[in-house]
């Protein structure tokens, strides 16, 4: 018969082993959040694994690893890590793609099915719960809003948004109201522009050959007799024809195109969203039925967020290894990133504030309507290494604080990463009204 001492020793061993195995959790697209998160019975979501990790943080005595199996994890909301999810007692929390880099994909979009044909080229789908649509994807590639003149891909400059029209001249100062600007177009350029401008926008570089600012403004009037296009500049006081001590002439001409009108939907790879009827119209790149394509509408602003509760209560000591992040919305209104309170109200696939010692390693970030990684405010000692960042609406990696106070200087590092195709939605200054 076994002694009480032997039973106690065996019990201690079993408890120790359970604690050891408890430092690893597993997630799979075939799992369930009712499971214990073991290798044999994995969780379904990373958010559930985060909650399980959170319970172990106070007594953490070794690193904790969450293993995400290969597959597509479609998110209903961003995964938020706070100071309660931080590594503790000198240990870290790891979230890893167990099948290798990019195999576990966290997706912030939904695939659209149920398309009906309008004519030989155009398809439509009803989206009653969607308020706006500023970017869309077909088979993992961004497709564009319907525009005039049509977009032409430039292989040597893939982020260029040409072809452009060019104004003859423009307003030298704000006009009748503080929000009004105008240009004079080439008369022939208005031949394909409908009289009913409705929700039409002008996408314009207002400073002629200076490309620092691009505005996206609502068209408010079109006078065909004078070829004058008037638009709302959102109280921007920049003259349309700055002198810079130079004559106006060609240097003052502004490059622009018009977009967001059903009449402009005429080329493969374009879409138009009717915000009143809540109908999305599409001419896909492929000739196949859209239901057989992967047409994805982004529905999330961010995929993951690191948010400490204050500058003295940071989220820290978390490493993301090999996960892929894809599909996020372009915000409305779409402005240059520093207008979003220097990033505090902006969005990214990975967004950080009040964070320390966060590592992103071997990750694939793709198809953001805004930024790839946005590091805002109090942040220090982060590392971005070995990441592939592509097809961003704005920036790949943004570090911003402007004039807000911080506790200490940052020691962030970004090395050995690949950046490709940025500013696909906007470049600098952009307004919607």
N, C-alpha and C positions, 0 to 999 in steps of 0.2 A: 504494500500500500504506500502511495506517495505521501511524503511528509508535507506538513504545511509550509516548511521552508522551501521545499522543492517547487511546490505549487506557486509560491510567491515569486520565486526566481523565474519560472516559466512565464508567469503573468507579466512580469516586468519586461522580459524579452519581447513578448508579443506586443505590448504597448509601445515599446521602443520601435519595433519594426513597423507598426501601424503609423507611428509618427513620421518615420522615415519615408514610407511610401506615400504619405499624405502630402509630401513636398512637391509632388508632380501631379498635375491635372491634365486631362485629355479632352479635346473638343473635336467633334466630327459632324459633318453635314447629315449623317445618319444617326446621330445621337439624340439624347433627350435631356432637357434641363431638369427632369425628375430623377435622372441617374446620379450616381455618386461622383462622376467625373473620373472614373478609373480608366485604364487602358481598355478593359473589356466592356465597360459601360460608360462611354464618354458623354460629356455635356453636348448640347446642341449649339450653344452660343458662347462667344468669348465673354460677353457681359456676365453670364452665369458663372463662368470660371473666375472672372474678376471678383465676384461676390464671395466665392469660396475661398479665394486667396485672402480676401479682406479679413476673414475670420481667424486666419493663422498669423496675421501680421504682429499682433502684440507679443506673442511668444516665439517669434521667428528665431530659429537657431541654425538655419542654413538657407541657401538660395532656394527659391521656389520657381518652378518652371511650368508654364502652361504650353502644352504641345497641341498645335492646331493642325489637323490632318488636311491633306489636299482637298480642294473643293471651293465652291462659291458660297460665301456667307452673305446673304442679302439682308441688309440692315433696315430696320424700321426707324431707328434713331441713332444718333452718334453714341459711341462708347466713350464715356467720360471717366478719366482717372483723376482722383483727388488725393489730398495728403493722406487719406485713410488707406490708400492703395499702395503707398510707398514701401520700398524695402526698409528693413529695420535691423537694428543691432549690427550694422556693418554688412548686411547681406542684401542681395538684389532680387527683384522679381523679373523673370524672363517670359516673354511671349514669343514663341518660335513656330515657324512653319516647318512641321516635322517632315514634309515631303521634299524640302529643299526650297531655295529662294523663289518667291513668286507663286508657289503652288497653292498656298492658302490665301484666297482672295476675299477681301472685305469690300463689298459693293454698296454704293449709295444710290443706285438707280434701279428702275424697274423696267422690265422688257414689255414693250407694247404689242399686244395682239388684238385682233378684231378689226382690222382695217377693211374699208370698203372703197371701191373704185369710183372716182369722180369722172375721169375720162381716160384716154389711152396712157397718160403719163402720171396723173395726179391721183393720190390716195388720201383718205381722210379717216380720222378716228375721233370719237367724242371723249373728252377728258373733263367731265363736269367738276371734278375736285381740284383741278389745277388752275392756279391764278396767273401764272406767267411761264414762259418757256424761252430762255435765252440761249440755250445750247442743247444739242441732241447728237446722238451717236449711232452710226450704222456699222455693225461688225467691228466695233472697237475704234472707229475713226470718226472724228468730229465732222458733222455736216453743218451747213451755215444757214443763217436766215436768208430768205429771199431778198434780193437786192438788185439795184440797177446803178451802173452796169454790172454784169455778172462777174463773180470772182474767177480769177485765173491763177492756177497754182504756178509758183515760181520755184523751180527745183533748187536754184542757187540761193534762194532767200525764202524758205518755206513759211516764215512767219509773216511775210508781206500780205497785205489785204487788198492788193490791186485787182482789177483795173480801177483807176480813179477818173472822175471828171475833174475839170479845173475851172474855177471861177474867173470871171473877167475882173471883178473888183468886189469890194465889200464895205460894210459899215466901218467907219473910222472911230466910232464911239458908240455908246449905248444910245438908242434912239428914243422913240416916244415913251417907252416904259423902261424901267431898270432891267427888265429881262429880255429885251428885244435885240436881236442882231439880224443881219441879212447879208446875202451875197447876190451879185448879178451873174447869172449863168450864161453860158453860150446858148443862144436861142435854140439851136438845133438839138441841144442836149435835153430839152424839155419835151421833145416830140413823143417820147415813150412814157412820160410821167402823167398819171391820171389827174383829172381835175379834182376828183374827190380824194383829197390827201389823207383824210381820216386819222389813223394812228401812225402815219408815216414819220420816220425819223431821218435826220440828216447825220451822217457819220463823217466828220470833217476835221482836217488839220487846219485850224484857223490862221496860223501864222505863215502861210505861204510855204516856203521851202524849209522852215523850221518844223521839225517833227516832234518836238518835246511834248506838246499837248494835242490830244485828239478829243473832240467833243462828240457826244451822241445826244442830239437834241430833238425835241418834237417840232415838226414843221407846223407853223400856224397860218401861213398864207403863201399862195403862189400867184404872182401877177404875170400872166403870159405876155402882156403887151410890153413889159419892160424886162422880162426874164428874171424877175426878182423873187427869190425864195427867202421868206422870213421865218425865223425860228426862235424858240425860247432858249435863252442862254443861261437860265438859272442864276441870274444876277451876277454873272461873271463880268468883271470890268475890263477884260482884255479886248482891245480894239481888233476888229477883223483885219485891218490893214495897218499893222504897226510900221512906223517909219524907219526906226533904227538908224536915222540919219541918211537913209537912202531913198531914191525915188520909188514910187509904188511899182509901176510896171510889172514885169514878169515875176520879180521877186516877191511881190505881194500876193500872187495868186494862190488860192487855197485849194488843195486836193480834197475831193469828197466823193461819197456815193450815197444813194438813198436806199432805205430798207424798211422792212416791216409794213409791207402792203401786199395784198393778195395779187395784184396785177404784176408784181415782180417775180412771181413764182413760175419760172419757165425753164429751169435748167436742172439736170441731175445733181443730187447732193444739196438740195435746198429745201427749207421748210418755212411755213408761215403758221403762226398760232393766232387764231381769232379770239381775242380776250373777252369779247362780248358773248359769242356763241359757245365758247369753250370747245372749239374744234381745231385740231391740229391737221394741217395739210402738208403733204410730203411728196416730193419727187425723189425716190431713192436713187442711189448710185447704181445699184444693180437692177436688172430687169425682173428679178424674181418677185413673187408676192411678198409684201413686207412681213406677213406673219411667219414666213420662212427665213427671214433675215433676223438679225439681232438688232432691233431698233430699241435703243435704251434711252429713257428719259431720266435725268438725274432728279432725285427727290430730297436729298439731304444736303445741308450746307457744309457739314464736316463729317469725316469718318471717325476719327478719334480726337479727343480733346484732353489735354493735360491741364488741369485747373486746380492749383493750390488755393486754399481759402483766403490767404493773405500773403503779404511779402515776408512774413515771419512763419507762416505755416505752408511750406512748399510741398508740392508733389515731387518725389525724388526717387532715384535709384531704381528706375524701371528701364529695361532694355527690350526693344522690339527687334526681332531678328528674322528676316526673310519673308515677312508678310507683304502682301500686295494690297494697295489701296486704289480704288478706281471709282469714278463717277461722283461728281459733286456739282451742285447748281452754280450758275452765275447769279449773283444776288441782284435784286431789283430795289432801288435803281443801281445800275452798274456804273460805278465811278472809279476814278483812279484810286489805288489802294490806300494812299495816305489820307484821302478824304474820309475813310472809314475810321476816324479817330485814331489814325496811325496804326491801324491793325486791330484795335480793341473790339471793333464791331465788324471786322472783316472775317473771312472764312478761308479754310484750307482743308486739304485732305487730312493733314495733321496740324493741329493748332495748340500752342503752348502759352501759358501765362502763370506766373508764380511757380516756376518749376526749376529743378536743379538735378544735374546728373541723369539726364534722359538720353538714351542712346537709340539711334535708328541705324541698324546695320543690315546691309544686303537686302534692302526693301525695294519694291517696284511701285512707284507712284505715277499714275497715269490718268488722263482725262478728267482734270479738274476744271470746273467753270471759273474758279478763282485761282488760288495758290496751291503749291505743293505742300510746303512746310512753312508755317508762319509762327515766329517766335517773338512774342510781344511782352514788353514790360519787364518785370523782374524775372530774369533767367540767367543761369550761369552753368558752366561746366557741362554743356551738352556735346554730343558727338553724333555727326551724320557721316557714315562711312560706307562705301561700297554700294550706294544706292543708285538706281536708274530712275530718273525723273523726266517725264516726257508729256507733251501735249497739255500744257498748262494754259488756262485762260489768262493769267496775269504772270506772276513770278514763280520761279522754281523754289527758292529758299529766301524768305524775307526775315530780317532781324530788325525790329523797330521798337522805339520807345518815345521818340520825340523829346519832350521836356519833363516827363513824369519822373518822380524820384525813384531811385533803386537803392537796395541795401549794399551792393558791391558791384564792382566791375565784372563783366562777363569774361569767361574763358572758354567760349564755345569754339568748336572746331568742326569744319566740314572738309572732308578729304576723300579722294578717290571715288567720285560719283560722276555719273553721266547725265548731262542736261541736254534736252532736245525739244525744240518747238515750244516757244513761250509766246505770250501776248496774242493768243489765238482768238480771244474774245475782245480784248481791248489792249491799248498801249498805255495811255496816260490819263488825260482828263476826260471824263465821260459823264453825261447827265441824261437822266430820263425825267420826264415830267408827266 
